[in-house]
């Protein structure tokens, strides 16, 4: 657990309907992710469709860290139909 910085504290509020006091969080680097036995990425809803498409079908690069899931031996990307709606389609 780490103390969250000011940017994370303010940006993190968007995930809560009411004002929520955020203090600590878990940080995970890409090296830790790749050394994990299993990794799960979960995305739901149409709003996540473009992100899922980029993570699954995009070029692996450090500008979009979710693309590293393509290289993980036990990486699982779990999505609903809406979040998967753009897969195997050309980006707009």
PyMOL commands that place a pseudoatom at each C-alpha (Angstrom):
pseudoatom trace, name=CA, resn=UNK, resi=1, chain=A, elem=C, hetatm=0, pos=[0.000, 0.000, 0.000]
pseudoatom trace, name=CA, resn=UNK, resi=2, chain=A, elem=C, hetatm=0, pos=[1.172, 3.498, -0.809]
pseudoatom trace, name=CA, resn=UNK, resi=3, chain=A, elem=C, hetatm=0, pos=[-0.020, 7.010, -0.061]
pseudoatom trace, name=CA, resn=UNK, resi=4, chain=A, elem=C, hetatm=0, pos=[-1.801, 8.374, -3.147]
pseudoatom trace, name=CA, resn=UNK, resi=5, chain=A, elem=C, hetatm=0, pos=[-0.523, 11.564, -4.763]
pseudoatom trace, name=CA, resn=UNK, resi=6, chain=A, elem=C, hetatm=0, pos=[-2.738, 14.621, -5.318]
pseudoatom trace, name=CA, resn=UNK, resi=7, chain=A, elem=C, hetatm=0, pos=[-3.448, 13.810, -8.975]
pseudoatom trace, name=CA, resn=UNK, resi=8, chain=A, elem=C, hetatm=0, pos=[-4.605, 10.286, -8.169]
pseudoatom trace, name=CA, resn=UNK, resi=9, chain=A, elem=C, hetatm=0, pos=[-6.724, 11.574, -5.296]
pseudoatom trace, name=CA, resn=UNK, resi=10, chain=A, elem=C, hetatm=0, pos=[-8.605, 14.012, -7.531]
pseudoatom trace, name=CA, resn=UNK, resi=11, chain=A, elem=C, hetatm=0, pos=[-8.875, 11.811, -10.627]
pseudoatom trace, name=CA, resn=UNK, resi=12, chain=A, elem=C, hetatm=0, pos=[-9.988, 8.840, -8.534]
pseudoatom trace, name=CA, resn=UNK, resi=13, chain=A, elem=C, hetatm=0, pos=[-13.135, 10.678, -7.455]
pseudoatom trace, name=CA, resn=UNK, resi=14, chain=A, elem=C, hetatm=0, pos=[-14.723, 10.023, -10.856]
pseudoatom trace, name=CA, resn=UNK, resi=15, chain=A, elem=C, hetatm=0, pos=[-15.257, 6.405, -9.828]
pseudoatom trace, name=CA, resn=UNK, resi=16, chain=A, elem=C, hetatm=0, pos=[-17.537, 7.348, -6.938]
pseudoatom trace, name=CA, resn=UNK, resi=17, chain=A, elem=C, hetatm=0, pos=[-21.010, 8.916, -6.981]
pseudoatom trace, name=CA, resn=UNK, resi=18, chain=A, elem=C, hetatm=0, pos=[-20.452, 10.664, -3.658]
pseudoatom trace, name=CA, resn=UNK, resi=19, chain=A, elem=C, hetatm=0, pos=[-17.370, 12.432, -2.286]
pseudoatom trace, name=CA, resn=UNK, resi=20, chain=A, elem=C, hetatm=0, pos=[-15.115, 9.642, -1.031]
pseudoatom trace, name=CA, resn=UNK, resi=21, chain=A, elem=C, hetatm=0, pos=[-11.928, 10.054, 0.961]
pseudoatom trace, name=CA, resn=UNK, resi=22, chain=A, elem=C, hetatm=0, pos=[-9.154, 8.239, -0.840]
pseudoatom trace, name=CA, resn=UNK, resi=23, chain=A, elem=C, hetatm=0, pos=[-5.888, 7.724, 0.993]
pseudoatom trace, name=CA, resn=UNK, resi=24, chain=A, elem=C, hetatm=0, pos=[-3.983, 4.622, -0.034]
pseudoatom trace, name=CA, resn=UNK, resi=25, chain=A, elem=C, hetatm=0, pos=[-3.727, 2.369, -3.038]
pseudoatom trace, name=CA, resn=UNK, resi=26, chain=A, elem=C, hetatm=0, pos=[-1.864, -0.514, -4.547]
pseudoatom trace, name=CA, resn=UNK, resi=27, chain=A, elem=C, hetatm=0, pos=[0.637, 0.222, -7.261]
pseudoatom trace, name=CA, resn=UNK, resi=28, chain=A, elem=C, hetatm=0, pos=[1.549, -2.368, -9.855]
pseudoatom trace, name=CA, resn=UNK, resi=29, chain=A, elem=C, hetatm=0, pos=[4.161, -1.963, -12.533]
pseudoatom trace, name=CA, resn=UNK, resi=30, chain=A, elem=C, hetatm=0, pos=[4.283, -3.808, -15.841]
pseudoatom trace, name=CA, resn=UNK, resi=31, chain=A, elem=C, hetatm=0, pos=[7.148, -5.972, -14.588]
pseudoatom trace, name=CA, resn=UNK, resi=32, chain=A, elem=C, hetatm=0, pos=[5.002, -7.098, -11.646]
pseudoatom trace, name=CA, resn=UNK, resi=33, chain=A, elem=C, hetatm=0, pos=[2.106, -7.737, -14.001]
pseudoatom trace, name=CA, resn=UNK, resi=34, chain=A, elem=C, hetatm=0, pos=[4.201, -9.888, -16.338]
pseudoatom trace, name=CA, resn=UNK, resi=35, chain=A, elem=C, hetatm=0, pos=[5.656, -11.836, -13.394]
pseudoatom trace, name=CA, resn=UNK, resi=36, chain=A, elem=C, hetatm=0, pos=[2.177, -12.681, -12.090]
pseudoatom trace, name=CA, resn=UNK, resi=37, chain=A, elem=C, hetatm=0, pos=[0.953, -16.263, -12.461]
pseudoatom trace, name=CA, resn=UNK, resi=38, chain=A, elem=C, hetatm=0, pos=[-2.411, -15.089, -13.798]
pseudoatom trace, name=CA, resn=UNK, resi=39, chain=A, elem=C, hetatm=0, pos=[-3.715, -11.685, -14.803]
pseudoatom trace, name=CA, resn=UNK, resi=40, chain=A, elem=C, hetatm=0, pos=[-7.311, -10.686, -15.412]
pseudoatom trace, name=CA, resn=UNK, resi=41, chain=A, elem=C, hetatm=0, pos=[-8.459, -7.557, -17.215]
pseudoatom trace, name=CA, resn=UNK, resi=42, chain=A, elem=C, hetatm=0, pos=[-12.187, -6.911, -16.876]
pseudoatom trace, name=CA, resn=UNK, resi=43, chain=A, elem=C, hetatm=0, pos=[-14.152, -4.453, -19.007]
pseudoatom trace, name=CA, resn=UNK, resi=44, chain=A, elem=C, hetatm=0, pos=[-17.876, -3.987, -19.370]
pseudoatom trace, name=CA, resn=UNK, resi=45, chain=A, elem=C, hetatm=0, pos=[-20.096, -1.727, -21.392]
pseudoatom trace, name=CA, resn=UNK, resi=46, chain=A, elem=C, hetatm=0, pos=[-20.020, 0.010, -24.740]
pseudoatom trace, name=CA, resn=UNK, resi=47, chain=A, elem=C, hetatm=0, pos=[-17.898, 2.865, -23.319]
pseudoatom trace, name=CA, resn=UNK, resi=48, chain=A, elem=C, hetatm=0, pos=[-14.984, 0.416, -23.004]
pseudoatom trace, name=CA, resn=UNK, resi=49, chain=A, elem=C, hetatm=0, pos=[-15.253, -1.044, -26.543]
pseudoatom trace, name=CA, resn=UNK, resi=50, chain=A, elem=C, hetatm=0, pos=[-12.531, 1.135, -28.104]
pseudoatom trace, name=CA, resn=UNK, resi=51, chain=A, elem=C, hetatm=0, pos=[-10.175, 0.489, -25.178]
pseudoatom trace, name=CA, resn=UNK, resi=52, chain=A, elem=C, hetatm=0, pos=[-10.757, -3.269, -25.379]
pseudoatom trace, name=CA, resn=UNK, resi=53, chain=A, elem=C, hetatm=0, pos=[-10.148, -3.218, -29.123]
pseudoatom trace, name=CA, resn=UNK, resi=54, chain=A, elem=C, hetatm=0, pos=[-6.880, -1.328, -28.667]
pseudoatom trace, name=CA, resn=UNK, resi=55, chain=A, elem=C, hetatm=0, pos=[-5.737, -3.648, -25.839]
pseudoatom trace, name=CA, resn=UNK, resi=56, chain=A, elem=C, hetatm=0, pos=[-6.515, -6.833, -27.778]
pseudoatom trace, name=CA, resn=UNK, resi=57, chain=A, elem=C, hetatm=0, pos=[-5.787, -5.888, -31.382]
pseudoatom trace, name=CA, resn=UNK, resi=58, chain=A, elem=C, hetatm=0, pos=[-3.479, -2.897, -31.086]
pseudoatom trace, name=CA, resn=UNK, resi=59, chain=A, elem=C, hetatm=0, pos=[0.273, -2.818, -31.464]
pseudoatom trace, name=CA, resn=UNK, resi=60, chain=A, elem=C, hetatm=0, pos=[2.026, -3.659, -28.189]
pseudoatom trace, name=CA, resn=UNK, resi=61, chain=A, elem=C, hetatm=0, pos=[3.609, -0.479, -26.844]
pseudoatom trace, name=CA, resn=UNK, resi=62, chain=A, elem=C, hetatm=0, pos=[4.285, 1.403, -23.619]
pseudoatom trace, name=CA, resn=UNK, resi=63, chain=A, elem=C, hetatm=0, pos=[1.959, 4.250, -24.634]
pseudoatom trace, name=CA, resn=UNK, resi=64, chain=A, elem=C, hetatm=0, pos=[-1.015, 1.945, -23.969]
pseudoatom trace, name=CA, resn=UNK, resi=65, chain=A, elem=C, hetatm=0, pos=[0.049, -0.481, -21.214]
pseudoatom trace, name=CA, resn=UNK, resi=66, chain=A, elem=C, hetatm=0, pos=[-3.010, -2.757, -21.527]
pseudoatom trace, name=CA, resn=UNK, resi=67, chain=A, elem=C, hetatm=0, pos=[-1.553, -4.078, -24.799]
pseudoatom trace, name=CA, resn=UNK, resi=68, chain=A, elem=C, hetatm=0, pos=[1.008, -6.010, -22.749]
pseudoatom trace, name=CA, resn=UNK, resi=69, chain=A, elem=C, hetatm=0, pos=[-1.804, -8.449, -21.939]
pseudoatom trace, name=CA, resn=UNK, resi=70, chain=A, elem=C, hetatm=0, pos=[-1.247, -9.860, -25.426]
pseudoatom trace, name=CA, resn=UNK, resi=71, chain=A, elem=C, hetatm=0, pos=[2.108, -11.239, -24.234]
pseudoatom trace, name=CA, resn=UNK, resi=72, chain=A, elem=C, hetatm=0, pos=[1.087, -12.712, -20.889]
pseudoatom trace, name=CA, resn=UNK, resi=73, chain=A, elem=C, hetatm=0, pos=[0.991, -16.528, -20.898]
pseudoatom trace, name=CA, resn=UNK, resi=74, chain=A, elem=C, hetatm=0, pos=[-1.937, -16.596, -18.465]
pseudoatom trace, name=CA, resn=UNK, resi=75, chain=A, elem=C, hetatm=0, pos=[-3.548, -13.263, -19.241]
pseudoatom trace, name=CA, resn=UNK, resi=76, chain=A, elem=C, hetatm=0, pos=[-7.316, -13.273, -19.466]
pseudoatom trace, name=CA, resn=UNK, resi=77, chain=A, elem=C, hetatm=0, pos=[-9.402, -10.443, -20.840]
pseudoatom trace, name=CA, resn=UNK, resi=78, chain=A, elem=C, hetatm=0, pos=[-12.994, -10.768, -19.702]
pseudoatom trace, name=CA, resn=UNK, resi=79, chain=A, elem=C, hetatm=0, pos=[-15.533, -8.590, -21.494]
pseudoatom trace, name=CA, resn=UNK, resi=80, chain=A, elem=C, hetatm=0, pos=[-19.245, -8.464, -22.059]
pseudoatom trace, name=CA, resn=UNK, resi=81, chain=A, elem=C, hetatm=0, pos=[-20.765, -8.287, -25.547]
pseudoatom trace, name=CA, resn=UNK, resi=82, chain=A, elem=C, hetatm=0, pos=[-20.916, -4.495, -25.530]
pseudoatom trace, name=CA, resn=UNK, resi=83, chain=A, elem=C, hetatm=0, pos=[-17.246, -4.101, -24.584]
pseudoatom trace, name=CA, resn=UNK, resi=84, chain=A, elem=C, hetatm=0, pos=[-16.284, -6.642, -27.275]
pseudoatom trace, name=CA, resn=UNK, resi=85, chain=A, elem=C, hetatm=0, pos=[-18.412, -5.007, -29.965]
pseudoatom trace, name=CA, resn=UNK, resi=86, chain=A, elem=C, hetatm=0, pos=[-15.478, -3.494, -31.910]
pseudoatom trace, name=CA, resn=UNK, resi=87, chain=A, elem=C, hetatm=0, pos=[-13.190, -6.518, -31.917]
pseudoatom trace, name=CA, resn=UNK, resi=88, chain=A, elem=C, hetatm=0, pos=[-12.031, -7.602, -35.380]
pseudoatom trace, name=CA, resn=UNK, resi=89, chain=A, elem=C, hetatm=0, pos=[-13.362, -4.350, -36.863]
pseudoatom trace, name=CA, resn=UNK, resi=90, chain=A, elem=C, hetatm=0, pos=[-11.367, -1.442, -38.217]
pseudoatom trace, name=CA, resn=UNK, resi=91, chain=A, elem=C, hetatm=0, pos=[-11.006, 1.470, -35.744]
pseudoatom trace, name=CA, resn=UNK, resi=92, chain=A, elem=C, hetatm=0, pos=[-12.988, 4.572, -36.649]
for i in range(1, 92): cmd.bond("trace and resi %d" % i, "trace and resi %d" % (i + 1))
show_as sticks, trace
zoom trace
